[in-house]
C-alpha cells in the first residue's frame, strides 16, 4: 500500500513528510520548521533516515550517543539513522529550528563532507540564511508533482553545497586543510593523472594542478605517492621524458622543438632533466637510436653470446 505525501502548515509549525524516495544518490524524505514551546521534548527514538536540524533562534539540549550538547542559534545538529536521540527546547529561550530528513547512496559522503559525524554531531554554521531559504523553498514545493519533486531535491543538493563550502571555510580559519573534500584520495589522484596526461605539453605547475582539482598541494602529493608510489612532479617528468624519447626516435624535430612539445620553454633545462632521467643527452640518445635502427635494417645487430 503506497503512502501519500503529507503537508501541514500552521502559524508555528510547517512540515512536509512521507515524500517518495525516487532519487538513488540523495533524496529528501521530509522537512519542516517549528517554533517550539518552552520545554518541548522529542524522543528518545530512532529514525530510518538522517535528520539534520538547523537552529535559527533560541536554544535547547540534544542527547545522542550518551552525550548531552547545549545548542544555540546558528548551530546545527545531525542524528544518523538507527541512533537513539532526544532533544528538548530550553524553558527560558525555546528554540526555533528547521529540519531535513534524507537518505541515499551519497548520504554518508554528504554528511562527512559537511563536517558531521556520530562523534561530532553538532557544529556552528555560517550559511544559516542560505539554508533557511532552501528549506523554505522545499516547503513551498509541496504539490504532488514531478516539478515540485525536482525542486525539493534540488534544494537538498544546494543545502549540502552550502554546508560543505561553509565547513571548508571554517577549516581554513582554524588552520585545517580539509578544502571541503569528501572523496577518497584515489579519486583526486585519478583526476590529477588525467589532467597531467592532457596538459603535459604545457608549462604545468603542481600547485596549479592542485588548485584545478580542488585540494591543497600537500594532500595531493601524499595521496599521489600512496596510490602510485611517486609524487605528481615525478609522474609529470616521467611522462614528459617518455614522450620526448618517442619524439626523438620517431621524428626529425629539433631538440628545441621536442623540448617545447613536452612542456619545456628552455632547451637547456630540458636537456639537463633528460640526461638525469636517461643517463645521456637528447642528442646522443637520438644518434644511438638512429644508428641502432640503421643496423637493424641492414641486419647488423649483434646477437647475445651464448
ZIZI-V422548 format. One record per pair of residues at least 12 apart in sequence whose ideal C-beta (glycine too) atoms are under 10 Angstrom apart, sorted by the first residue. I is the first residue (numbers start at 0). J is the second residue. D is the distance in whole Angstrom. If there is no record, write none. Layout:
I/J/D
I/J/D
//
This chain:
1/17/10
1/19/9
2/16/9
2/17/5
2/18/9
2/19/9
3/17/7
3/19/10
3/143/7
4/16/8
4/17/5
4/18/6
4/19/7
4/29/10
4/141/7
4/142/9
4/143/5
4/147/9
4/148/9
5/17/5
5/18/9
5/29/9
5/141/9
6/31/10
6/138/8
6/140/10
6/141/4
6/142/9
6/143/9
7/31/8
7/141/10
8/32/10
8/138/8
8/141/8
9/33/9
9/34/10
10/34/8
11/32/9
11/33/7
11/34/4
11/35/8
11/36/8
11/95/9
12/31/7
12/32/7
12/33/5
12/34/7
12/35/9
13/30/9
13/31/6
13/32/5
13/33/8
13/34/10
13/97/9
13/134/9
13/135/9
13/137/10
13/138/5
13/139/10
13/141/9
14/29/7
14/30/8
14/31/4
14/32/8
14/33/8
14/98/9
14/138/8
14/141/10
15/27/8
15/28/10
15/29/6
15/30/5
15/31/7
15/32/10
15/99/10
15/100/10
15/134/10
15/137/7
15/138/6
15/139/9
15/140/8
15/141/5
15/147/10
15/151/8
16/28/8
16/29/4
16/30/8
16/31/8
16/100/8
17/29/7
18/30/8
18/100/9
18/101/10
18/137/10
18/141/10
18/143/9
18/147/10
18/148/8
18/151/7
18/152/9
19/143/9
19/148/7
20/48/9
20/101/10
20/102/6
20/103/8
21/145/9
21/148/7
21/149/10
21/152/8
22/101/10
22/102/9
22/103/6
22/104/9
22/105/10
22/148/9
22/149/10
22/151/10
22/152/6
22/155/9
22/156/10
23/102/10
23/103/6
23/104/6
23/105/9
24/103/5
24/104/5
24/105/5
24/106/9
24/108/9
24/109/9
24/152/9
24/156/9
25/101/6
25/102/8
25/103/4
25/104/8
25/105/5
25/106/6
25/108/9
25/109/6
25/152/7
25/155/6
25/156/7
25/159/8
26/48/9
26/100/10
26/101/6
26/102/6
26/103/5
26/104/10
26/105/10
26/106/9
26/148/9
26/151/9
26/152/7
26/155/8
27/48/9
27/99/6
27/100/7
27/101/6
27/102/9
27/103/9
27/134/10
27/137/7
27/140/10
27/148/9
27/151/5
27/152/6
27/153/10
27/154/8
27/155/5
27/156/10
27/158/9
28/46/9
28/47/8
28/48/5
28/49/9
28/50/9
28/99/8
28/100/4
28/101/6
28/102/6
28/103/10
28/155/10
29/46/10
29/48/8
29/50/8
29/98/8
29/99/8
29/100/4
29/101/9
29/137/9
30/50/10
30/51/10
30/97/7
30/98/6
30/99/5
30/100/7
30/101/9
30/133/9
30/134/6
30/135/10
30/136/10
30/137/5
30/138/6
30/140/10
30/141/10
30/151/8
30/154/9
30/155/8
30/158/10
31/52/10
31/96/9
31/97/7
31/98/5
31/99/8
31/100/9
31/134/8
31/137/9
31/138/7
32/53/10
32/55/8
32/95/8
32/96/8
32/97/5
32/98/8
32/131/9
32/134/7
32/135/8
32/137/10
32/138/7
33/52/10
33/88/9
33/93/10
33/94/9
33/95/7
33/96/6
33/97/8
33/98/8
34/55/9
34/56/8
34/57/9
34/88/10
34/93/8
34/94/9
34/95/5
34/96/9
35/57/8
35/59/7
35/86/10
35/87/9
35/88/4
35/89/9
35/93/5
35/94/6
35/95/7
35/96/7
36/88/7
36/90/10
36/93/6
37/57/9
37/87/10
37/88/6
37/89/7
37/90/5
37/91/7
37/92/9
37/93/5
38/59/9
38/87/7
38/88/6
38/89/8
38/90/5
38/91/10
38/93/7
39/59/9
39/86/9
39/87/7
39/88/4
39/89/10
39/90/10
39/93/7
39/94/9
40/59/9
40/60/9
40/85/6
40/86/7
40/87/4
40/88/7
41/59/10
41/84/9
41/85/6
41/86/6
41/87/8
41/88/9
42/61/9
42/62/8
42/63/9
42/78/9
42/83/8
42/84/6
42/85/3
42/86/7
42/87/9
43/62/8
43/63/9
43/83/5
43/84/6
43/85/4
43/86/9
44/78/10
44/83/7
44/84/8
44/85/7
45/78/9
45/79/10
45/80/8
45/81/6
45/82/6
45/83/5
45/84/8
46/78/6
46/79/8
46/80/6
46/81/8
46/82/8
46/83/9
46/84/8
46/100/7
47/80/6
47/81/8
47/100/9
47/102/8
48/78/9
48/79/9
48/80/6
48/81/10
48/99/9
48/100/4
48/101/6
48/102/5
48/103/9
48/106/8
49/77/7
49/78/7
49/79/6
49/80/6
49/82/10
49/99/8
49/100/7
49/101/5
49/102/7
49/103/9
49/106/6
49/107/9
49/109/9
49/110/6
49/115/9
50/76/9
50/77/7
50/78/5
50/79/8
50/80/8
50/82/10
50/84/9
50/98/6
50/99/7
50/100/5
50/101/8
51/75/6
51/76/8
51/77/5
51/78/8
51/97/9
51/98/6
51/99/5
51/100/8
51/101/8
51/109/10
51/110/8
51/113/8
51/115/8
51/120/10
51/130/9
51/134/10
51/158/8
51/159/9
51/162/8
52/70/8
52/74/9
52/75/6
52/76/5
52/77/8
52/78/8
52/86/7
52/94/9
52/96/5
52/97/7
52/98/5
52/99/9
52/121/9
53/72/10
53/73/8
53/74/8
53/75/5
53/76/9
53/95/10
53/96/6
53/97/5
53/98/7
53/99/8
53/124/7
53/126/9
53/127/7
53/130/5
53/131/7
53/134/8
53/158/9
53/162/9
54/70/6
54/71/7
54/72/6
54/73/7
54/74/5
54/75/7
54/76/8
54/94/5
54/95/7
54/96/5
54/97/8
54/121/10
54/124/9
54/127/9
55/72/7
55/73/8
55/74/10
55/94/8
55/95/5
55/96/6
55/97/7
55/127/7
55/128/10
55/130/9
55/131/7
56/71/9
56/72/6
56/73/9
56/92/8
56/93/9
56/94/7
56/95/4
56/96/8
57/70/10
57/71/8
57/72/7
57/88/7
57/89/6
57/91/9
57/92/4
57/93/5
57/94/4
57/95/6
57/96/8
58/70/6
58/71/4
58/72/7
58/74/9
58/88/8
58/89/5
58/91/8
58/92/5
58/93/8
58/94/6
59/71/8
59/74/10
59/76/9
59/86/6
59/87/6
59/88/5
59/89/5
59/90/10
59/92/9
59/93/7
59/94/4
59/96/8
60/85/9
60/86/7
60/87/5
60/88/8
60/89/7
60/94/10
61/74/10
61/76/5
61/77/10
61/78/8
61/84/7
61/85/8
61/86/4
61/87/8
61/120/7
61/121/7
62/83/9
62/84/6
62/85/5
62/86/7
62/87/8
63/76/8
63/77/9
63/78/6
63/79/9
63/82/6
63/83/8
63/84/4
63/85/8
63/86/8
63/117/8
63/120/6
63/121/9
64/78/10
64/79/9
64/82/7
64/83/9
64/84/8
64/117/6
64/118/8
64/120/7
65/83/9
66/117/10
66/118/9
66/120/8
67/85/10
67/86/10
68/86/9
68/119/10
68/120/7
68/121/5
69/89/9
69/121/9
70/86/8
70/89/9
70/94/8
70/96/9
70/120/10
70/121/6
70/122/10
70/123/10
71/89/9
71/92/8
71/94/8
71/123/9
72/92/9
72/94/8
72/95/9
72/96/10
72/123/10
72/127/8
73/123/6
73/124/6
73/125/7
73/126/9
73/127/5
73/128/10
74/94/10
74/96/10
74/121/6
74/122/7
74/123/6
74/124/7
74/127/9
75/96/9
75/97/9
75/98/10
75/113/9
75/114/9
75/115/8
75/120/9
75/121/7
75/122/6
75/123/8
75/124/5
75/126/10
75/127/9
75/130/8
75/162/8
75/165/10
76/96/9
76/98/10
76/115/8
76/120/5
76/121/4
76/122/8
77/110/6
77/113/8
77/114/9
77/115/4
77/116/8
77/117/9
77/119/9
77/120/5
77/121/8
77/122/9
78/98/9
78/100/9
78/115/10
78/117/9
78/120/7
79/106/9
79/107/9
79/110/8
79/115/9
79/116/9
79/117/6
79/120/8
80/100/9
80/101/10
80/102/8
80/106/9
82/117/7
82/120/9
84/120/8
97/127/10
97/130/7
97/131/6
97/133/9
97/134/5
97/135/8
97/137/9
97/138/9
98/134/8
99/130/9
99/133/9
99/134/6
99/137/7
99/151/10
99/154/9
99/155/7
99/158/6
99/159/10
100/155/10
101/152/9
101/155/6
101/158/9
101/159/9
103/152/10
103/155/9
105/156/10
105/159/9
105/181/9
106/159/9
107/181/9
108/159/9
108/163/10
108/181/5
108/182/8
108/183/10
109/155/9
109/156/9
109/158/9
109/159/5
109/160/10
109/162/8
109/163/8
109/181/8
110/159/9
110/162/9
110/181/9
111/163/10
111/166/10
111/180/10
111/181/5
112/159/7
112/160/10
112/162/8
112/163/5
112/166/7
112/167/9
112/177/9
112/179/6
112/180/7
112/181/3
112/182/9
113/158/9
113/159/6
113/160/10
113/161/9
113/162/4
113/163/5
113/164/10
113/165/8
113/166/5
113/167/10
113/179/9
113/181/8
114/162/7
114/163/8
114/165/8
114/166/4
114/167/9
114/169/7
114/170/8
114/177/8
114/179/9
114/181/10
115/162/8
115/166/9
122/162/9
122/165/9
122/166/8
122/169/8
123/165/9
123/169/7
124/161/9
124/162/7
124/165/6
124/166/8
124/169/9
125/161/9
125/162/10
125/164/9
125/165/5
125/166/9
125/168/7
125/169/7
125/172/10
126/158/9
126/160/9
126/161/4
126/162/7
126/163/10
126/164/7
126/165/4
126/166/9
126/168/9
127/161/10
127/165/9
128/161/9
129/157/8
129/158/8
129/160/9
129/161/4
129/162/9
129/164/9
129/165/9
130/154/10
130/157/9
130/158/6
130/159/10
130/161/6
130/162/7
130/165/9
132/154/9
132/157/9
132/158/10
132/161/10
133/151/10
133/153/9
133/154/4
133/155/8
133/156/9
133/157/5
133/158/5
133/159/10
133/160/9
133/161/7
134/151/10
134/154/7
134/155/9
134/158/7
135/154/9
136/150/7
136/151/8
136/153/9
136/154/5
136/157/9
137/150/8
137/151/5
137/152/9
137/153/9
137/154/5
137/155/7
137/157/10
137/158/9
138/151/9
138/154/9
139/151/10
139/154/10
140/152/10
140/153/9
140/154/8
159/181/10
160/179/10
162/179/9
163/177/10
163/178/10
163/179/5
163/180/9
163/181/7
164/179/6
165/179/9
166/178/10
166/179/6
166/181/9
167/179/3
167/180/8
167/213/9
171/215/10
176/214/9
176/215/5
176/217/7
176/218/6
177/214/9
177/215/9
177/218/9
178/209/9
178/212/10
178/213/6
178/214/5
178/215/6
178/218/7
179/213/8
179/214/9
180/212/9
180/213/7
180/214/6
180/215/9
180/218/8
180/222/10
182/213/10
182/214/9
183/222/9
183/226/10
184/214/9
184/218/8
184/219/9
184/221/8
184/222/3
184/223/8
184/225/7
184/226/7
185/222/7
185/223/10
185/225/8
185/226/5
185/227/10
186/212/9
186/222/9
186/226/10
187/209/9
187/212/6
187/213/8
187/214/6
187/218/8
187/219/6
187/222/6
187/223/8
187/226/9
188/212/9
188/219/8
188/222/5
188/223/5
188/224/9
188/225/8
188/226/4
188/227/7
188/231/9
188/234/9
189/226/8
190/208/9
190/211/9
190/212/5
190/213/9
190/214/10
190/219/10
191/205/9
191/208/6
191/209/8
191/211/9
191/212/6
191/214/9
191/219/6
191/220/10
191/222/8
191/223/6
191/226/10
191/227/10
191/231/6
191/234/8
191/235/10
192/223/8
192/226/9
192/227/8
192/231/9
192/234/7
192/235/10
192/238/9
194/207/10
194/208/6
194/211/6
194/212/7
194/231/10
195/208/7
195/231/7
195/232/10
195/234/6
195/235/5
195/238/6
195/239/9
195/262/10
196/234/10
196/235/10
196/238/7
196/242/10
198/211/9
198/235/9
198/262/8
199/234/10
199/235/6
199/236/9
199/237/10
199/238/5
199/239/5
199/241/10
199/242/7
199/260/10
199/261/6
199/262/6
200/239/8
200/242/8
200/259/8
200/260/6
200/261/6
200/262/5
200/263/10
201/261/10
201/262/6
202/262/6
202/263/8
202/264/6
202/265/10
203/231/10
203/232/10
203/235/6
203/239/9
203/262/6
204/216/10
204/232/9
204/235/10
205/219/7
205/220/7
205/223/9
205/230/8
205/231/5
205/232/5
205/234/10
205/235/7
206/219/9
208/223/10
208/231/6
208/232/10
208/235/8
209/231/8
216/231/9
219/231/6
220/232/8
220/233/10
235/261/10
235/262/8
236/261/10
236/262/10
236/272/6
236/273/10
236/275/9
236/276/7
237/276/8
238/261/8
238/262/9
239/258/9
239/260/9
239/261/4
239/262/6
239/263/8
239/269/8
239/272/8
239/273/9
239/276/9
240/261/8
240/269/10
240/272/7
240/273/6
240/275/9
240/276/5
240/277/7
240/281/10
241/261/9
241/276/9
242/257/9
242/260/7
242/261/5
242/262/9
243/257/6
243/258/8
243/260/8
243/261/5
243/262/10
243/263/9
243/269/7
243/272/9
243/273/6
243/276/9
243/277/9
243/281/7
243/284/9
244/257/9
244/261/10
244/273/8
244/276/9
244/277/7
244/281/9
244/284/7
244/285/9
244/288/8
245/257/10
245/261/10
246/258/10
246/260/6
246/261/7
246/281/9
246/285/9
247/273/9
247/277/10
247/281/6
247/282/9
247/284/6
247/285/4
247/286/10
247/287/10
247/288/7
247/289/9
248/284/8
248/285/7
248/287/10
248/288/5
248/289/8
248/291/9
248/292/8
249/288/9
249/292/10
250/285/10
251/285/9
252/285/10
253/266/9
253/281/10
254/266/6
254/269/8
254/270/7
254/273/9
254/280/9
254/281/5
254/282/6
254/285/8
255/267/10
255/269/8
255/270/10
255/281/10
257/269/8
257/270/10
257/273/9
257/281/7
257/285/9
258/270/8
258/272/9
258/273/9
258/281/8
261/273/9
266/281/9
269/281/7
270/282/8
//
